[in-house]
């Protein structure tokens, strides 16, 4: 009787082996579920990045606001007749502007309509 019980217990274990450790077993299914969850998370990140890039492309195609913003931030450019003020921290170096500085203003005419002469320099 004891041998029959041991044989039946061994058969039960043999039957359980494919269920838990086999090719389509519970452990393999759990591992695949984890992989699917990671793939969904990665896909969601990529979808968010694509949506951001799509909106940026739309902004660049439809208006000048995005182009101006990129020119200001990435190239350090300013509009004509604009005054550029840069506040630096103690350890920061000034940014180099890609915009050509405007020419100096023409001299203002004097009271008689002629350009004012430069005064004596000391």
C-alpha angles and dihedrals in degrees: 000000000000092000092053091053091051092047091050091048090050091050090049090053091048091052091049094051097077090043093058107022105020129104095277095027129136094262092052091048092050090050091050090050090054090050091050091050091052091047091052091050091049091047091051090053091050092048090052091049091048092050090051092049091046092053090048091052090048090051092049092050098044106042148011096240095085092044091051091048092052091047091052099044102035103030101028092234126157134195122258114273090020124126115227117212119184121190113202132196119228094264098038127105120220116259118245113240119224092202118101109239115245119254116263115270116263116259115270116248118251126236093279093052095255122113111273112256119236112258124236115288119222 
